[in-house]
Amino acid sequence: MKLLVGRFRSQQSPVYQELHPFEVTPRRTGSDQPERQVGKRSLANQRTFILDDRMMPVPVGVAGELCLGGAGLGRGYLDRPDETREKFVSWSYRDRPEERLYRTGDMARFSCDGLIEILGRRDFQVKINGIRVELGDVESALAAHPGVKRAVVVPRAAPHGRAALVGYVTAQHLEVLDGASILQELRERLPEHMVPASVEIMDALPLNGNGKIDRRALASLRSPGAPPSRARVRQSAPPGSWQQLVVEAWRDVLGADQLDDHDDFFAKGGDSMKAIRAMVRIDPRLRVSDIYRHRTAVALADHLTERYGERPAPSS
């Protein structure tokens, strides 16, 4: 793929360009995420800013969203007022007069020599438990699973407003996929915060009007295993057992209205901080790593019984 790189020198006259072609090799990800590339800076009478989540300029070398302004800025999208309000925003900084900017949705950073490195789409980067995750990296791991034809990962709101990842995959011809086995393989290959809460097997992925994967449609889907309404917690654990203690602790820290003895703690919205809170509630001898290894109430209760024996009676 041939790209153009622009080098710029700004004086009191308009910005000008020197364009140099170079070659890059696209990476195969199994998704529709573009590879990292270097692009040119703004044309004459146009302005380029790289801003953080608070719409503040970032230093050289720090990633932010690429925003454009200047004489060439359009008025908005025809007959699409919601998208216009989202992408065309008023902006000012310190003593700069207010102006309209276009939020491109591209993540980029300035290099020391005045070039802009395009890092990928902003909607391909999300924060999971405070850690930034590249969705393309997770999609690449999913696409590497034998039998997977196409893989897409989208964020979805979890309990208490936290984001969780959900993977959607389609199978190659005549292949039969199992979401549980795919998740297990991902846990062996990826850090915990990058592992999706679930992997759904799809006959086909939804497409938008441009023929691209409709990620918004996927994000709005309700998980097949999600309860359609609020329900009572199932009380199947024997009274006074480790299992009952674990279920009660997890129900409290997860704020869950429905919790089954075989539910995955992290699939229900758990994270490292909630695991610590649950650990304190259950037993001070418990380690956070134990919850990561034994992710259901039944499995953790069996581990506690094997390691410490039957749960001691609560002191009165």
Buried (B, 14 or more C-beta within 10 A) or exposed (E): EEBEBBBBEEEEEEBEBEEEEEEEEEEEBBBBBBBEBBBBBBBEEBBBBBBEEEBEBBEEEEBBBBBBBBEEBEEBBEEEEEEBEEBBBEBEEEEEEEBBBBBBBBBBBBEEEEBBBBBBBBBBBBEBBEEEBBBBBBBBBBBBBEBBBBBBBBBBEBBEEBBBBBBBBBBEEEEEBEBEEBBEBBBEEBEBBBBBBBBBBBEEBBEEEEEEBBBEEBEEBEEEEEEEEEEEBEEEBEEEBBBBBBBBBBBEBBEBEBBBBEBBBBBBBBBBEBBEBBBEBBBEEBEEEBBBEBBBBBBBBBBBBEEEEEBEEEEE
